[in-house]
Amino acid sequence: MRPIPDIEAFEERAAVMEHDGGLSRSRAEDRAAQAQGFRDAAEYWQVLADYVVTKRLGGQADG
């Protein structure tokens, strides 16, 4: 089962790692996504986008 994306936690963690940790935004987003159980930021954003469109994890609409 895929983890549920938590955008508030993702954004906060990425910002802290970028600002306090000195990581690039891209690397900070990868790390924030990994902290939620995703492979990288690209997978995180894809799952989130699919969820917004279909209202389900896994990318399939009801119906």
C-alpha positions in Angstrom: 0.0 0.0 0.0 1.3 3.5 -0.9 1.8 6.0 1.8 -0.6 9.0 1.9 1.3 12.2 0.9 1.3 14.8 3.7 2.1 18.1 1.8 2.4 20.2 5.0 5.0 17.9 6.5 6.8 17.5 3.1 7.0 21.3 2.5 8.2 22.0 6.1 10.8 19.2 6.1 12.1 20.2 2.7 12.4 23.9 3.7 14.3 23.0 6.9 16.7 20.8 5.1 17.3 23.4 2.4 17.7 26.3 4.8 19.3 24.7 7.9 20.9 21.7 6.2 22.3 23.6 3.2 20.8 21.1 0.7 19.6 22.1 -2.8 15.8 22.4 -3.0 15.8 19.3 -5.3 17.8 17.2 -2.8 15.8 18.5 0.2 12.5 17.5 -1.6 13.9 14.0 -2.3 14.8 13.6 1.3 11.5 14.9 2.5 9.7 12.5 0.2 11.9 9.6 1.4 10.9 10.5 5.0 7.3 9.7 4.0 8.2 6.4 2.4 8.5 7.5 -1.3 11.4 6.8 -3.6 12.0 10.5 -4.3 10.2 13.8 -4.9 9.1 12.8 -8.4 7.2 9.8 -7.0 5.8 11.9 -4.2 4.4 14.5 -6.6 3.0 11.9 -8.9 1.2 10.1 -6.2 -0.2 13.4 -4.8 -1.3 14.5 -8.3 -3.0 11.2 -9.0 -4.7 11.4 -5.6 -6.0 14.9 -6.3 -7.4 13.9 -9.7 -8.9 10.5 -8.7 -9.4 11.0 -4.9 -7.8 7.6 -4.5 -4.3 6.3 -3.9 -3.1 4.2 -6.9 -4.4 6.5 -9.6 -7.8 4.8 -10.4 -11.0 6.7 -10.3 -14.1 5.3 -8.6 -16.8 4.3 -10.8 
